[in-house]
């Protein structure tokens, strides 16, 4: 690829946001600012790739160093995200052509796309079309997803913090239920995210350890729901310990592969919109045994909980952003910055380069040997994997009792193209 | 009341537990230990008052100073709580007689009962029966309830931490929704506790402040639900800001006073078991406008979240326990330790004495002038009241990424009575 003296960069956030995706943004912007001779301005897409298509670019150079640094402790997507999947190259070449037109108009030589496996696919296609059209563009993907289901990378920024949140929350709730179980609540259900892959459900299992045993039952999306076995497992815990805590994935499925709880609506990617597995499971237990129950659905609370972020996760998130810029400057393109675990004890990691075609549209499920034989718990192997990811605290600054999160100015870059684009 | 040289104390936790009720236990036990010439041992009721009735007492003297200190950062009820309401004196004199029998057998001269308005009533009755029977007993009530609905006291230990949790959670979720609203979620609903009184719902309003505006709509249990007005308020926010965050009390009622969501079951006190107002409200908005929505039900997570406790709340909780012991030693009985606000700016408070008959069975609702005229928000007066209660952080110790909470040994005191008692 031709190297140009100094070109601008485009950065965008895609799909469901996380507690630490803005740390990745900070990694990109701060590293770009440190290389002013090579990278001019970093333009962010307002609402992700839609910002590129509609030429709605945000000039991040208008933000102070302090504001950019504050992104490291601010949850969600500071520039707006979107659920908008570009079609195939043959199906909608106009979309890709438009992207290149916008990039050309703003002299964008770097495309940093921060998302999950859907956006890895988009990034790959953008890289390909740029090459085909002879437009010099370093397109790199930066991993992000609470689902932790991206291939190649050891883990995904965003997951460690959700893992810490659900493990902490279940531990706290378990102390509560244990207090109440004698005359009141005996069964507590926490529904967690993770549409297809059970990584977050597995993290609920970290609520207990040798020093803090908790009678847990976990329901993974990878394990077909067996009502008889499940009810027996719950009753066993209640009889032996007086109470039972259940962690259930929003995507738990029956033996026929049907979702236990399906709201019937779909998001823009054609995924079913879920929510409701928790109350459903709680009611099932109550119907069978009459045990008093409580249930919680953490929903966005789990992925937005920057107040309880994992320090490891924040470090990963920043690093994948920083490394993407450095890799791009070194001439890489069509790749993803991946986290590589080089040692478990002590935990050591580095940023590696992953080819995008190995990441795009692939979902990494929880390995079967991370789940206990009975299907209701996690193994030592899972614990070894999860332990370092939730380690360390990185509390945001608080003022008047509340975390202080930054809202950027998000000043628009003047448009240069005569034509608009309808989304 | 006759003062005896050195007698034992009984302490019990009642009703729904909180993130800081164990701090009150620590206040009682540490203060009693500092007055060994007057108070012998502190016996805790295993599972609240049931422990007293069944002579199932826990010898807290078997716990180290370090373990008791760790109660200050451990959520839920370390000795077990219960939902068990004693009947009226005339209806079930045997229960009260039994309590006195157990107290006499273990030379208990101090009765410290830590709970809400139901247990304030029990404490009052225990005080009265002791006097009637000529048994010297200093019965004191120590306030505790996330619902914040106790009379006389400015606020209730447990509430400040829930308030901080729901305000933080809604702020974080609002950042998330704002990121997603362009193409996805436009409406987010958080269901919070507070059966009859809207204090926790009001605390959701603290998510926003001058520096961090959030398009909020709050649904209080004190304000009859008006579907037309509500839907108009939500649509207004979505149209003006692109999204809307809704905080809804589990106890929101329609114009006829019927609960919007009623599970149909009741707890041991005859209260309806709630849960479901959140999803119901979300669906209502979706049915009318088609806006994509997400909802969360925090349930026990909100009241167990010691990781995000309010420092002010922890201080209050400890102080009501400590003061109860000191008041008892000074000869007070039949009273509650109350928090008195002596100054708003700077916030100052002290522990006062409240007569139990002014507290028992009274519910303190959110004043109408804490709610905006339209019924969907909180006023400056509410903010002034709530602000100091959520102030300050008091993070528990973390190890391997998770908060470290203490589990006591809870060694039983040998029984002395020949007869048991059936609950």
Contacts between the chains, C-beta under 8 A, distances in Angstrom:
chain1	res1	chain2	res2	distance
A	13	B	179	7.3
A	16	B	180	7.3
A	17	B	176	5.7
A	17	B	179	4.6
A	17	B	180	6.8
A	19	B	172	7.9
A	47	B	182	4.0
A	47	B	183	6.9
A	50	B	182	6.6
A	50	B	183	6.9
A	74	B	175	7.1
A	75	B	172	5.4
A	75	B	175	5.4
A	75	B	176	6.7
A	76	B	172	7.6
A	76	B	175	3.8
A	76	B	176	4.5
A	76	B	178	6.8
A	76	B	179	4.4
A	77	B	179	3.5
A	77	B	180	7.8
A	78	B	179	7.8
A	80	B	178	7.6
A	80	B	179	5.5
A	80	B	181	8.0
A	80	B	182	5.8
A	81	B	179	4.8
A	81	B	180	6.1
A	81	B	182	7.9
A	82	B	180	7.9
A	82	B	182	5.5
A	82	B	183	4.4
A	82	B	184	7.3
A	83	B	180	7.4
A	83	B	183	5.0
A	83	B	184	4.6
A	84	B	183	5.4
A	164	B	401	5.6
A	164	B	402	7.5
A	167	B	401	7.6
A	167	B	402	6.0
A	168	B	307	5.6
A	168	B	402	5.9
A	168	B	403	6.0
A	169	B	301	5.0
A	169	B	304	7.9
A	169	B	305	7.4
A	171	B	402	6.3
A	171	B	403	7.0
A	171	B	405	7.2
A	172	B	19	7.8
A	172	B	75	5.4
A	172	B	76	7.7
A	172	B	300	7.8
A	172	B	301	7.0
A	172	B	304	3.8
A	172	B	305	5.9
A	172	B	306	6.1
A	172	B	307	6.9
A	172	B	403	7.5
A	172	B	405	7.8
A	173	B	299	7.9
A	173	B	300	4.5
A	173	B	301	6.0
A	173	B	304	5.2
A	175	B	74	7.1
A	175	B	75	5.4
A	175	B	76	3.8
A	175	B	304	6.3
A	175	B	405	6.0
A	176	B	17	5.7
A	176	B	75	6.7
A	176	B	76	4.5
A	176	B	300	4.7
A	176	B	303	6.8
A	176	B	304	4.2
A	177	B	300	6.9
A	178	B	76	6.8
A	178	B	80	7.6
A	179	B	13	7.3
A	179	B	17	4.6
A	179	B	76	4.4
A	179	B	77	3.6
A	179	B	78	7.9
A	179	B	80	5.5
A	179	B	81	4.8
A	180	B	16	7.3
A	180	B	17	6.8
A	180	B	77	7.8
A	180	B	81	6.1
A	180	B	82	7.9
A	180	B	83	7.3
A	181	B	80	8.0
A	182	B	47	4.0
A	182	B	50	6.6
A	182	B	80	5.8
A	182	B	81	7.9
A	182	B	82	5.5
A	183	B	47	6.9
A	183	B	50	6.9
A	183	B	82	4.4
A	183	B	83	5.0
A	183	B	84	5.4
A	183	B	268	5.8
A	184	B	82	7.3
A	184	B	83	4.6
A	184	B	267	6.4
A	184	B	268	6.6
A	185	B	300	7.9
A	188	B	300	6.3
A	190	B	301	7.7
A	206	B	401	7.9
A	206	B	402	7.0
A	207	B	402	7.7
A	209	B	400	7.5
A	209	B	402	7.6
A	211	B	404	7.9
A	212	B	405	7.1
A	212	B	407	7.1
A	265	B	286	8.0
A	265	B	292	7.6
A	267	B	184	6.4
A	267	B	292	7.3
A	268	B	183	5.8
A	268	B	184	6.7
A	273	B	292	7.4
A	275	B	279	7.3
A	275	B	294	7.3
A	275	B	295	6.8
A	276	B	279	7.3
A	279	B	275	7.3
A	279	B	276	7.3
A	279	B	279	7.9
A	292	B	265	7.6
A	292	B	267	7.4
A	292	B	273	7.4
A	294	B	275	7.3
A	294	B	299	5.3
A	294	B	300	5.6
A	295	B	275	6.8
A	295	B	297	7.0
A	295	B	299	6.3
A	296	B	297	5.6
A	296	B	298	6.1
A	296	B	299	3.8
A	296	B	300	6.2
A	296	B	301	5.0
A	297	B	295	7.0
A	297	B	296	5.6
A	297	B	297	4.9
A	298	B	296	6.1
A	298	B	298	7.8
A	298	B	301	6.8
A	299	B	173	7.9
A	299	B	294	5.3
A	299	B	295	6.3
A	299	B	296	3.8
A	300	B	172	7.8
A	300	B	173	4.5
A	300	B	176	4.7
A	300	B	177	6.9
A	300	B	185	7.9
A	300	B	188	6.3
A	300	B	294	5.5
A	300	B	296	6.2
A	301	B	169	5.0
A	301	B	172	7.0
A	301	B	173	6.0
A	301	B	190	7.7
A	301	B	296	5.1
A	301	B	298	6.9
A	301	B	301	7.7
A	303	B	176	6.8
A	304	B	169	7.9
A	304	B	172	3.8
A	304	B	173	5.2
A	304	B	175	6.2
A	304	B	176	4.2
A	305	B	169	7.4
A	305	B	172	5.9
A	306	B	172	6.1
A	307	B	168	5.6
A	307	B	172	6.9
A	307	B	308	6.2
A	308	B	307	6.2
A	308	B	308	7.4
A	310	B	401	6.4
A	312	B	401	8.0
A	387	B	400	6.4
A	387	B	401	7.4
A	390	B	400	7.7
A	390	B	401	3.7
A	390	B	402	7.1
A	391	B	400	6.2
A	391	B	401	4.3
A	392	B	401	6.5
A	393	B	395	7.4
A	393	B	398	5.6
A	393	B	401	7.8
A	395	B	393	7.4
A	395	B	395	7.0
A	398	B	393	5.5
A	400	B	209	7.4
A	400	B	387	6.4
A	400	B	390	7.7
A	400	B	391	6.2
A	401	B	164	5.5
A	401	B	167	7.6
A	401	B	206	7.9
A	401	B	310	6.3
A	401	B	312	8.0
A	401	B	387	7.4
A	401	B	390	3.6
A	401	B	391	4.3
A	401	B	392	6.6
A	401	B	393	7.9
A	402	B	164	7.5
A	402	B	167	6.0
A	402	B	168	5.9
A	402	B	171	6.3
A	402	B	206	7.0
A	402	B	207	7.7
A	402	B	209	7.6
A	402	B	390	7.0
A	403	B	168	6.0
A	403	B	171	7.0
A	403	B	172	7.5
A	404	B	211	7.9
A	405	B	171	7.1
A	405	B	172	7.8
A	405	B	175	6.0
A	405	B	212	7.1
A	407	B	212	7.1
